[in-house]
Amino acid sequence: MAEPDGQIETDAAAAVGARPDTSTMTEVQLAQAVLDRSIRPRVGEVVRLAEAVLAKAKKKSAKKGKTARSGKLAKIPGQAKKKKKKG
């Protein structure tokens, strides 16, 4: 027998609306799902991805600053060296 029209619409909506739980996904998995177009990103997910990218960029720039400094000043050519005092 034929199903009522309301039942068909509900089943179709349930099949199409089956969306994975993105709150348990990592940023990499979420980004890959967005690129594969398997999910359509919501504003909260886009914000989460943007924060992850900015945090990664901030961490990377902080590392460069620490490794670039050696703790010594640059030598100036032509300047006489200071003599150590005995004493």
BALOBA-1460 file (C-alpha; in Angstrom, 3 decimals):
// residues 87
<rec num="1" residu="m" x="0.000" y="0.000" z="0.000"/>
<rec num="2" residu="a" x="1.032" y="3.590" z="-0.504"/>
<rec num="3" residu="e" x="2.586" y="5.504" z="2.361"/>
<rec num="4" residu="p" x="1.212" y="8.855" z="3.474"/>
<rec num="5" residu="d" x="2.955" y="11.852" z="1.927"/>
<rec num="6" residu="g" x="4.264" y="13.013" z="5.299"/>
<rec num="7" residu="q" x="6.098" y="9.725" z="5.880"/>
<rec num="8" residu="i" x="7.948" y="9.913" z="2.536"/>
<rec num="9" residu="e" x="9.114" y="13.480" z="3.189"/>
<rec num="10" residu="t" x="10.379" y="12.568" z="6.657"/>
<rec num="11" residu="d" x="12.348" y="9.581" z="5.367"/>
<rec num="12" residu="a" x="13.899" y="11.633" z="2.564"/>
<rec num="13" residu="a" x="14.832" y="14.424" z="4.953"/>
<rec num="14" residu="a" x="16.398" y="11.931" z="7.350"/>
<rec num="15" residu="a" x="18.488" y="10.370" z="4.581"/>
<rec num="16" residu="v" x="19.677" y="13.724" z="3.197"/>
<rec num="17" residu="g" x="20.060" y="15.402" z="6.591"/>
<rec num="18" residu="a" x="22.275" y="12.696" z="8.053"/>
<rec num="19" residu="r" x="25.209" y="14.891" z="8.987"/>
<rec num="20" residu="p" x="28.300" y="13.569" z="10.777"/>
<rec num="21" residu="d" x="29.071" y="14.939" z="14.222"/>
<rec num="22" residu="t" x="31.729" y="17.527" z="13.426"/>
<rec num="23" residu="s" x="32.381" y="18.435" z="17.063"/>
<rec num="24" residu="t" x="34.286" y="15.173" z="17.516"/>
<rec num="25" residu="m" x="36.337" y="15.643" z="14.327"/>
<rec num="26" residu="t" x="39.848" y="17.038" z="14.455"/>
<rec num="27" residu="e" x="40.645" y="20.199" z="12.516"/>
<rec num="28" residu="v" x="42.417" y="18.168" z="9.838"/>
<rec num="29" residu="q" x="39.473" y="15.788" z="9.399"/>
<rec num="30" residu="l" x="37.031" y="18.700" z="9.309"/>
<rec num="31" residu="a" x="39.089" y="20.569" z="6.717"/>
<rec num="32" residu="q" x="39.364" y="17.444" z="4.565"/>
<rec num="33" residu="a" x="35.599" y="16.855" z="4.743"/>
<rec num="34" residu="v" x="34.963" y="20.457" z="3.686"/>
<rec num="35" residu="l" x="37.404" y="20.152" z="0.776"/>
<rec num="36" residu="d" x="35.864" y="16.841" z="-0.292"/>
<rec num="37" residu="r" x="32.462" y="18.554" z="-0.091"/>
<rec num="38" residu="s" x="31.114" y="15.700" z="1.989"/>
<rec num="39" residu="i" x="29.849" y="18.293" z="4.484"/>
<rec num="40" residu="r" x="28.836" y="21.894" z="4.082"/>
<rec num="41" residu="p" x="30.607" y="24.004" z="6.706"/>
<rec num="42" residu="r" x="28.705" y="26.083" z="9.208"/>
<rec num="43" residu="v" x="29.964" y="29.339" z="10.662"/>
<rec num="44" residu="g" x="31.209" y="27.713" z="13.882"/>
<rec num="45" residu="e" x="33.208" y="25.158" z="11.942"/>
<rec num="46" residu="v" x="34.799" y="27.815" z="9.753"/>
<rec num="47" residu="v" x="35.746" y="29.808" z="12.846"/>
<rec num="48" residu="r" x="37.284" y="26.687" z="14.432"/>
<rec num="49" residu="l" x="39.360" y="26.016" z="11.308"/>
<rec num="50" residu="a" x="40.494" y="29.645" z="11.160"/>
<rec num="51" residu="e" x="41.569" y="29.579" z="14.823"/>
<rec num="52" residu="a" x="43.543" y="26.380" z="14.219"/>
<rec num="53" residu="v" x="45.363" y="27.920" z="11.254"/>
<rec num="54" residu="l" x="46.184" y="31.094" z="13.197"/>
<rec num="55" residu="a" x="47.401" y="29.110" z="16.215"/>
<rec num="56" residu="k" x="49.672" y="27.061" z="13.971"/>
<rec num="57" residu="a" x="51.071" y="30.203" z="12.327"/>
<rec num="58" residu="k" x="51.633" y="31.844" z="15.710"/>
<rec num="59" residu="k" x="53.452" y="28.773" z="17.049"/>
<rec num="60" residu="k" x="55.650" y="28.608" z="13.948"/>
<rec num="61" residu="s" x="56.642" y="32.288" z="14.134"/>
<rec num="62" residu="a" x="57.464" y="31.992" z="17.850"/>
<rec num="63" residu="k" x="59.896" y="29.149" z="17.100"/>
<rec num="64" residu="k" x="61.736" y="31.147" z="14.458"/>
<rec num="65" residu="g" x="62.319" y="34.053" z="16.838"/>
<rec num="66" residu="k" x="63.900" y="31.869" z="19.484"/>
<rec num="67" residu="t" x="66.246" y="30.063" z="17.124"/>
<rec num="68" residu="a" x="67.372" y="33.250" z="15.381"/>
<rec num="69" residu="r" x="68.757" y="34.754" z="18.602"/>
<rec num="70" residu="s" x="72.038" y="33.366" z="19.808"/>
<rec num="71" residu="g" x="72.425" y="35.636" z="22.836"/>
<rec num="72" residu="k" x="75.570" y="37.302" z="21.510"/>
<rec num="73" residu="l" x="75.879" y="40.703" z="19.913"/>
<rec num="74" residu="a" x="77.246" y="41.052" z="16.426"/>
<rec num="75" residu="k" x="80.930" y="41.905" z="16.098"/>
<rec num="76" residu="i" x="81.705" y="45.290" z="14.643"/>
<rec num="77" residu="p" x="84.606" y="45.129" z="12.195"/>
<rec num="78" residu="g" x="87.507" y="47.482" z="12.887"/>
<rec num="79" residu="q" x="86.672" y="47.988" z="16.549"/>
<rec num="80" residu="a" x="89.473" y="47.164" z="19.005"/>
<rec num="81" residu="k" x="88.873" y="44.390" z="21.487"/>
<rec num="82" residu="k" x="88.690" y="45.261" z="25.168"/>
<rec num="83" residu="k" x="91.530" y="43.958" z="27.302"/>
<rec num="84" residu="k" x="90.717" y="41.934" z="30.384"/>
<rec num="85" residu="k" x="91.826" y="43.433" z="33.694"/>
<rec num="86" residu="k" x="94.031" y="41.344" z="35.888"/>
<rec num="87" residu="g" x="93.180" y="41.496" z="39.408"/>
